[in-house]
Amino acid sequence: MAATSEYLVTARKWRPQRFAEVVGQDHVTTTLRNALASGRIHHAYLFCGPRGVGKTTTARIIARAINCASPLDGIEPCNECESCRDILSGRSMDVVEIDGASNNSVEDIRRIRENAKYPPTYGKYKVYIIDEVHMLSTSAFNALLKTLEEPPAHLLFIFATTEPHKVPATIQSRCQRFDFHRMDTRTIAAHLRTIADAEKVAIDDDALFTIARFADGSMRDAQSLFDQVRAFSTDTITGDAVRRSLHVLGDDVFFAITDAIARRDLGAAFELAHTIVSHGFDVQQAMLGLLEHLRNALTVRATGSTELIEAADETRERYRQLAEQFSQEDLVQMMTIVATAEQQLRYAAQPRVRLELLLSQLVHLPSAVEIGTLVAELEKLRSSGVAVVEPTASQPRTTAPTATAPPTVSSTEQTTAALPTASQPTTPPESRTSSTFDWQVFVAELPPQLQIVRTVLAEQPPPQFDGDRVVITCGDATALDALQLKRQQLSRFLAKKLGRTVELVIERREQPIPPAQPTSAPQQQTTQATTTDELAPIERALIEKFGAKRIPLL
């Protein structure tokens, strides 16, 4: 029992006692120190910010500093004189702390006003610290206005609140406002390292960063979690121990997900979804964790550095390796899909199925960088004078190729890669636009508000033109819904490209696109005779990605 009574939680034991000890709020402490040094002390301060970032602690330091008998450097409280000791122990008659949530009536404020008339008993100022001041009633705020407008010379008010928008403007205008911000993960982890070293607690950097991230910018929450983890683990505290104690997903799960995406391994993705759900992890938190994971990879890919990642050095190196597996476009697409799925999860009756659908979409997501590279290589091939037969706007990209007039080439060039195409009949007058309409260029030039359907449109056959009526067919129900949502914006953009008003119709394609017709025997022999190793890189890319076939030149 004696050991229990002597125990002091970390948040209280390591509470800052001077301005120099306040962590992560230099913009506030510097201003207050300068004000104290010059003697320009305001009669009311309003401290705003999230929980656990040092608002009340800073208020107490101010109260001791202005009443200290022998302040250090004329600023910092000595914490040894009678006034400082009384304030630290809570016995001072000159410093009164009030909880605004439980003392929010007009009678409570009137009592404060009556007591505020009397001068301090020991120090220079009588200080009232009102925590969660936004909880005061409207009548209580009104009762406080007169005192704030014409306060006695010996009176100082310090208000603290987590919701400053609820404090009336008439109160805020009579105060100096200081906004305390959330602390970044590295600052919290560094301070926890100082505490751990002083307390002789063995803990690795991964564990400290996990605690700091879970604290969400609050130093007090981080210190409370630190105490919880110390009680959970008796040996060296590792990141895995912290995650087990706090029941949060580890980075290994998210790295395994992105590895499955890179390998196009849907089976592994489903196994990871089963692991997440079967171990009782919250699906929404898993999606948010995956979103942050992809953000870290995108940060490395975009900046070429890991400085913006708040993690241990070993984890940063893993992100550097991960960023090499995806392009920026791929990562942005994946983040967009995850963010959309997380928003839609609140309406999902089966969160597990929604998670599995999300992972399936990520695994089968077309690679933006591969398509972009192929288009660039195709243009290079066109500019070099090699014949490339492209699909027409009136035929799908997967129809059978036909012979075309051979270009003049050297005798050594026996074949060339060609995109599949169908015979091109004479274009009717009412469909003449389709012969000059480049569907792939149209998809590539979609504005930002239509980027979400770019992949869907790229997988559909070119539209059919019937006068002023343009018909896009889609065989997948999910893709059809996505296009229907963007139909008006697509119609406006299409009309702008065509230079005239059109009626855009999006229909379900009941029949699949007909497969390519088998080539003739000589063509099959030629194609089979050519091994994959003999193909040029652009030829291999066209055959693998677009289903192109080699056509012998006559």
C-alpha positions in Angstrom: 0.0 0.0 0.0 2.8 2.4 0.8 4.4 1.9 -2.7 1.0 2.6 -4.3 0.5 5.9 -2.3 3.9 7.1 -3.4 3.4 6.5 -7.1 2.9 9.6 -9.2 1.7 9.3 -12.8 4.1 10.5 -15.5 1.9 13.3 -16.6 2.0 14.9 -13.1 5.6 13.9 -12.3 6.9 15.4 -15.5 4.6 18.5 -15.7 6.7 21.5 -16.7 7.5 23.9 -13.9 9.1 26.7 -16.0 8.6 28.2 -19.4 11.8 26.6 -20.7 10.3 23.1 -19.9 7.1 23.6 -21.9 7.5 21.3 -25.0 6.3 22.2 -28.5 4.7 25.6 -27.8 7.7 28.0 -28.3 5.5 30.6 -30.1 3.5 31.0 -26.8 6.2 30.8 -24.2 8.5 33.2 -26.1 5.8 35.9 -26.2 4.9 35.4 -22.6 8.5 35.5 -21.4 9.1 38.8 -23.3 5.9 40.3 -21.8 7.0 39.4 -18.3 10.5 40.7 -18.9 9.1 44.1 -20.1 6.4 44.3 -17.5 3.6 44.5 -20.1 1.3 42.0 -18.5 -2.3 41.9 -19.9 -5.2 41.6 -17.5 -6.8 38.6 -19.4 -5.4 35.8 -21.5 -7.3 33.2 -23.5 -5.5 29.9 -24.1 -7.0 27.8 -26.9 -6.1 24.4 -28.2 -6.7 20.7 -28.1 -6.5 18.7 -24.8 -3.2 17.9 -23.2 -0.9 20.4 -25.0 0.0 22.6 -22.0 -2.7 25.3 -21.6 -3.4 24.9 -17.9 0.3 24.1 -17.2 1.3 27.4 -18.8 -1.3 29.3 -16.9 0.1 28.0 -13.6 3.6 29.0 -14.6 2.4 32.5 -15.3 0.7 32.7 -11.9 3.9 31.7 -10.1 6.1 33.9 -12.3 4.2 37.1 -11.6 4.0 36.4 -7.8 7.5 34.9 -7.4 9.7 36.7 -4.7 12.9 36.0 -6.6 12.2 35.0 -10.3 15.1 33.6 -12.2 16.4 36.1 -14.8 13.4 38.2 -13.8 11.1 35.8 -15.7 11.1 32.2 -14.6 9.6 31.3 -11.2 12.0 30.0 -8.7 9.6 27.4 -7.4 11.2 27.7 -3.9 9.8 30.8 -2.4 6.7 30.8 -0.1 4.4 32.0 -2.9 5.7 29.4 -5.4 5.4 26.6 -2.9 1.8 27.6 -2.0 0.8 27.7 -5.6 2.4 24.4 -6.4 0.7 22.7 -3.5 -2.7 24.4 -4.2 -2.8 26.3 -0.9 -2.4 29.8 -2.3 -5.2 32.2 -1.6 -4.0 34.4 -4.5 -4.3 31.8 -7.3 -7.8 30.2 -7.8 -8.4 27.5 -10.3 -12.1 27.0 -11.4 -13.7 24.3 -13.5 -15.9 26.1 -16.0 -18.0 23.0 -16.5 -19.2 22.7 -12.9 -19.1 26.5 -12.0 -20.9 27.9 -14.9 -23.8 29.8 -13.4 -24.2 33.5 -13.0 -24.0 33.1 -9.2 -20.5 31.5 -9.5 -19.3 34.5 -11.5 -20.8 37.0 -9.1 -18.9 35.3 -6.3 -15.7 35.6 -8.3 -16.4 39.3 -8.9 -17.0 40.0 -5.2 -13.8 38.2 -4.2 -11.8 39.9 -7.0 -12.2 43.2 -5.3 -9.8 42.3 -2.5 -6.0 42.6 -3.0 -3.8 39.5 -2.9 -2.6 38.3 0.5 1.1 37.7 -0.5 2.0 38.3 -4.1 1.4 41.1 -6.6 -1.6 39.6 -8.4 -4.7 37.7 -7.7 -5.0 35.2 -10.5 -8.2 33.3 -11.6 -7.6 30.3 -13.9 -10.9 29.2 -15.5 -10.6 25.9 -17.3 -13.1 25.0 -20.1 -14.4 28.5 -20.0 -16.7 27.8 -23.0 -18.9 25.9 -20.7 -20.1 29.1 -18.9 -23.7 30.1 -19.5 -24.6 33.2 -21.5 -25.6 35.0 -18.3 -22.4 34.1 -16.7 -20.4 35.5 -19.6 -22.5 38.7 -19.4 -21.7 39.0 -15.7 -18.0 38.7 -16.4 -17.9 41.4 -19.1 -17.8 44.4 -16.8 -15.0 43.0 -14.7 -13.0 42.2 -17.8 -13.5 45.6 -19.3 -12.4 47.5 -16.2 -10.5 45.1 -14.0 -8.6 46.1 -10.8 -4.9 46.5 -11.2 -4.1 43.5 -9.1 -6.4 41.1 -11.0 -5.5 38.6 -13.8 -7.8 36.2 -15.6 -6.5 33.2 -17.6 -9.1 31.3 -19.6 -8.4 27.9 -21.1 -10.7 26.2 -23.7 -10.7 23.4 -26.2 -13.6 25.0 -28.2 -12.8 28.8 -28.7 -15.7 29.2 -31.2 -18.1 28.8 -28.2 -16.6 31.8 -26.3 -18.5 35.0 -27.1 -16.7 37.6 -29.3 -17.3 40.2 -26.5 -15.1 38.0 -24.2 -12.4 37.2 -26.8 -12.0 40.9 -27.7 -11.0 41.7 -24.1 -8.3 39.0 -24.0 -5.0 38.3 -25.5 -5.5 35.0 -27.4 -2.8 32.3 -27.7 -3.4 29.2 -29.8 -1.7 26.1 -28.6 -1.3 23.6 -31.5 -1.0 19.8 -31.6 2.5 18.5 -31.1 4.1 16.6 -34.0 5.0 13.0 -33.5 8.7 13.5 -33.4 8.5 16.1 -30.6 6.4 13.8 -28.5 8.7 10.8 -29.2 11.8 12.8 -28.3 10.2 14.0 -25.0 9.2 10.4 -24.2 12.8 9.3 -24.8 14.0 11.9 -22.3 11.5 10.6 -19.7 12.3 6.9 -20.5 16.1 7.5 -20.1 15.5 9.4 -16.8 13.2 6.6 -15.5 15.6 3.9 -16.7 12.9 2.4 -18.9 14.1 0.2 -21.8 12.0 1.0 -24.8 12.9 1.1 -28.5 12.2 4.0 -31.0 9.5 2.0 -32.8 7.5 1.8 -29.5 8.0 5.6 -28.9 6.8 6.6 -32.3 3.8 4.2 -32.0 2.8 5.8 -28.7 3.3 9.3 -30.1 1.2 8.6 -33.2 -1.6 7.1 -31.1 -1.6 10.2 -28.8 -2.7 12.4 -31.8 -0.7 15.5 -30.8 -1.4 15.4 -27.0 1.6 15.2 -24.7 -0.6 14.3 -21.7 -2.2 11.4 -23.6 1.2 10.2 -24.7 2.4 10.2 -21.1 -0.7 8.3 -20.0 -0.2 5.7 -22.8 3.5 5.5 -21.7 2.4 4.5 -18.2 -0.1 1.9 -19.7 2.6 0.3 -21.8 5.0 0.2 -18.9 2.5 -1.8 -16.9 1.9 -4.2 -19.9 5.5 -5.1 -20.6 8.1 -6.2 -18.0 11.0 -6.5 -20.5 12.3 -4.1 -23.1 9.2 -2.4 -24.6 9.0 -2.9 -28.3 6.7 -1.6 -31.0 4.9 -4.9 -31.2 4.3 -4.8 -27.4 2.9 -1.3 -27.7 0.5 -2.3 -30.5 -0.6 -5.4 -28.6 -1.2 -3.2 -25.5 -3.1 -0.5 -27.4 -4.7 -3.1 -29.8 -3.7 -1.2 -33.0 -2.6 -2.6 -36.3 1.1 -2.7 -36.9 3.0 -1.4 -39.9 3.8 -4.9 -41.0 0.1 -5.5 -41.9 0.0 -2.4 -44.1 3.3 -3.3 -45.8 1.9 -6.8 -46.4 -1.2 -5.2 -48.1 0.9 -3.0 -50.4 3.1 -6.0 -51.2 0.0 -8.0 -52.2 -1.1 -5.1 -54.4 2.3 -4.9 -56.1 2.2 -8.7 -56.8 -1.5 -8.6 -57.9 -2.1 -11.3 -55.3 -5.8 -11.2 -54.4 -5.5 -14.3 -52.3 -3.0 -12.8 -49.9 -5.2 -9.6 -49.7 -8.2 -11.7 -48.6 -6.1 -13.4 -46.0 -5.0 -10.1 -44.6 -8.6 -8.9 -44.5 -9.4 -12.1 -42.5 -6.6 -11.4 -40.1 -7.8 -7.8 -39.5 -11.4 -8.8 -38.8 -10.7 -12.0 -36.9 -8.4 -10.3 -34.4 -11.1 -7.7 -33.6 -9.5 -4.7 -35.3 -11.8 -1.8 -36.3 -12.3 -1.8 -40.1 -12.5 2.0 -40.3 -9.3 2.4 -38.3 -7.7 -0.2 -40.6 -8.7 1.9 -43.7 -7.4 5.1 -42.1 -4.2 3.4 -41.3 -3.9 2.2 -44.9 -4.5 5.7 -46.1 -1.7 7.1 -43.9 0.5 4.2 -45.1 0.0 5.1 -48.7 0.5 8.8 -47.9 3.9 8.0 -46.5 4.8 6.1 -49.6 3.6 8.9 -51.8 5.6 11.4 -49.7 8.8 9.5 -50.3 8.0 9.1 -54.0 7.3 12.8 -54.5 10.1 14.3 -52.4 12.7 11.6 -52.7 13.2 11.9 -49.0 11.9 10.3 -45.8 12.1 13.4 -43.7 8.3 14.0 -43.7 7.6 10.5 -42.4 7.1 10.3 -38.6 8.5 6.9 -37.9 11.6 5.1 -36.7 14.6 4.9 -39.0 14.0 1.3 -39.9 10.4 2.0 -40.9 11.5 4.9 -43.0 13.9 2.7 -44.9 11.0 0.3 -45.6 9.0 3.2 -47.0 11.9 4.1 -49.3 11.9 0.6 -50.8 8.1 0.6 -51.0 8.0 3.9 -53.0 10.1 2.3 -55.7 7.3 -0.2 -56.5 4.6 2.4 -57.4 4.4 5.6 -59.4 3.0 8.8 -58.0 -0.1 8.3 -60.2 -0.6 4.8 -58.8 -0.4 6.0 -55.2 -2.8 8.9 -55.8 -5.3 6.6 -57.3 -5.0 4.1 -54.4 -5.4 6.9 -51.8 -8.5 8.2 -53.6 -10.1 4.8 -53.6 -9.3 4.2 -49.9 -10.6 7.6 -48.9 -13.8 7.0 -50.8 -14.2 3.5 -49.3 -13.7 4.9 -45.8 -16.4 7.5 -46.3 -18.8 4.9 -47.6 -18.1 2.5 -44.8 -20.5 4.2 -42.4 -23.3 3.2 -44.6 -22.1 -0.4 -45.1 -24.0 -3.2 -43.5 -21.1 -5.6 -43.8 -17.8 -3.8 -43.0 -15.7 -7.0 -43.7 -17.2 -7.3 -47.3 -16.5 -3.6 -47.8 -12.9 -4.1 -46.8 -12.5 -7.1 -49.1 -14.0 -5.1 -52.0 -11.5 -2.3 -51.3 -8.5 -4.6 -51.4 -9.9 -6.3 -54.5 -10.1 -2.9 -56.3 -6.5 -2.0 -55.2 -5.1 -5.4 -56.4 -6.8 -5.1 -59.8 -6.2 -1.4 -60.3 -4.6 -0.7 -63.7 -1.2 0.8 -63.4 -1.2 4.4 -64.5 2.5 4.5 -65.1 2.4 1.5 -67.4 -0.3 2.9 -69.6 1.4 6.3 -69.7 4.7 4.7 -70.6 3.1 2.6 -73.4 1.4 5.7 -74.9 4.7 7.5 -74.9 6.5 4.6 -76.5 3.7 4.3 -79.1 4.1 7.9 -80.0 7.8 7.4 -80.4 7.1 4.4 -82.6 4.8 6.5 -84.8 7.3 9.3 -85.1 10.0 6.9 -86.2 8.0 5.9 -89.3 7.0 2.4 -88.3 3.4 1.5 -89.3 1.0 1.3 -86.5 -2.7 0.5 -87.2 -4.9 2.0 -84.5 -8.4 1.1 -83.6 -11.1 3.3 -85.1 -13.7 5.1 -83.0 -16.5 2.9 -84.3 -14.9 -0.5 -83.3 -13.8 -1.9 -80.0 -10.1 -2.3 -79.3 -10.3 -6.1 -79.1 -11.6 -6.9 -82.6 -9.6 -8.9 -85.1 -6.9 -7.2 -87.2 -7.1 -7.0 -91.0 -4.5 -6.5 -93.6 -3.6 -3.0 -94.5 -1.5 -1.5 -97.3 2.1 -2.2 -96.4 4.4 0.7 -95.9 7.8 0.9 -97.7 10.3 -0.8 -95.4 13.6 -2.6 -95.8 13.7 -6.3 -96.6 15.0 -7.0 -93.1 11.9 -5.7 -91.5 9.5 -8.7 -92.0 6.9 -7.9 -89.3 5.7 -5.0 -87.2 3.5 -4.8 -84.1 0.1 -3.5 -84.7 -2.9 -2.8 -82.5 -5.9 -5.0 -83.4 -8.5 -3.3 -85.6 -11.5 -4.2 -87.8 -12.2 -3.4 -91.4 -13.3 0.2 -91.7 -16.5 0.7 -93.7 -17.4 3.9 -95.2 -18.5 6.3 -92.4 -22.1 7.4 -92.8 -22.7 11.1 -92.9 -24.5 11.2 -89.5 -21.5 9.3 -87.9 -18.7 11.2 -89.6 -17.6 12.7 -86.3 -16.5 9.3 -85.0 -13.9 8.9 -87.7 -12.0 11.9 -86.5 -12.7 11.5 -82.8 -9.6 10.2 -80.8 -11.1 8.4 -77.8 -7.8 7.8 -76.0 -6.8 11.5 -76.4 -10.2 12.5 -75.0 -9.7 10.3 -72.0 -6.2 11.5 -71.4 -7.3 15.2 -71.4 -10.1 14.8 -68.8 -10.3 17.7 -66.4 -9.5 17.1 -62.6 -13.1 16.8 -61.6 -13.4 13.8 -64.0 -10.1 12.1 -63.1 -12.0 9.5 -60.9 -13.6 8.0 -64.0 -10.6 8.1 -66.3 -9.7 4.5 -65.6 -13.3 3.4 -66.2 -13.5 5.2 -69.5 -10.1 3.9 -70.7 -11.4 0.4 -70.3 -14.6 1.0 -72.4 -14.8 0.9 -76.2 -15.0 4.2 -78.1 -18.5 5.8 -78.1 -21.0 5.4 -81.0 -22.0 8.7 -82.8 -25.5 9.0 -84.2 -25.9 12.6 -85.2 -26.0 14.7 -82.0 -26.5 11.5 -79.9 -23.3 10.0 -78.4 -23.7 6.5 -76.8 -21.1 5.1 -74.3 -21.7 1.4 -73.4 -20.4 -0.2 -70.2 -20.5 -3.8 -69.3 -19.7 -3.5 -65.5 -22.5 -2.4 -63.2 -20.2 -0.6 -60.8 -18.4 1.3 -63.6 -21.8 2.1 -65.1 -22.9 3.8 -61.8 -19.7 5.8 -61.6 -20.2 7.1 -65.2 -23.9 7.9 -64.5 -22.9 10.1 -61.6 -20.5 12.1 -63.9 -22.7 12.1 -67.0 -23.5 15.8 -67.0 -19.9 16.8 -66.5 -18.8 14.3 -69.2 -21.5 15.7 -71.5 -20.2 19.3 -71.1 -16.6 18.3 -71.6 -17.5 16.2 -74.7 -19.5 19.1 -76.2 -16.6 21.4 -75.6 -14.2 19.0 -77.4 -16.6 18.5 -80.3 -17.6 22.2 -80.6 -21.3 21.5 -80.6 -24.1 20.4 -78.3 -24.5 16.7 -78.0 -26.8 14.3 -76.0 -24.6 11.9 -74.0 -26.2 8.5 -73.3 -24.6 5.9 -71.0 -26.0 2.4 -71.5 -25.4 -1.1 -70.1 -23.7 -3.4 -72.6 -25.5 -6.7 -72.4 -23.2 -8.6 -74.8 -19.5 -8.8 -74.2 -17.1 -7.3 -76.8 -16.6 -10.0 -79.5 -13.2 -11.6 -79.2 -10.6 -11.2 -81.8 -11.0 -13.6 -84.8 -8.2 -16.1 -85.3 -5.5 -15.2 -87.7 -4.8 -17.1 -90.8 -2.4 -20.0 -90.8 0.5 -18.1 -92.3 0.1 -15.4 -89.7 -0.2 -17.9 -86.9 3.0 -19.6 -88.0 4.8 -16.3 -88.2 3.6 -15.3 -84.7 4.5 -18.7 -83.2 7.8 -18.7 -84.9 8.7 -15.5 -83.2 9.6 -16.0 -79.5 9.0 -13.5 -76.8 12.8 -13.0 -76.4 13.0 -11.8 -80.0 10.5 -9.1 -79.6 11.4 -5.5 -79.2 10.3 -3.9 -75.8 7.6 -1.8 -77.5 6.3 -4.9 -79.3 6.2 -7.0 -76.2 4.4 -4.2 -74.3 1.8 -3.8 -77.1 1.1 -7.6 -77.2 0.9 -8.0 -73.4 -1.1 -4.9 -72.6 -3.2 -4.2 -75.6 -3.6 -7.7 -77.1 -1.7 -6.7 -80.3 -0.6 -9.3 -82.9 2.3 -9.4 -85.3 1.2 -9.0 -88.9 3.6 -10.1 -91.7 4.5 -7.5 -94.3 3.9 -8.5 -97.9 
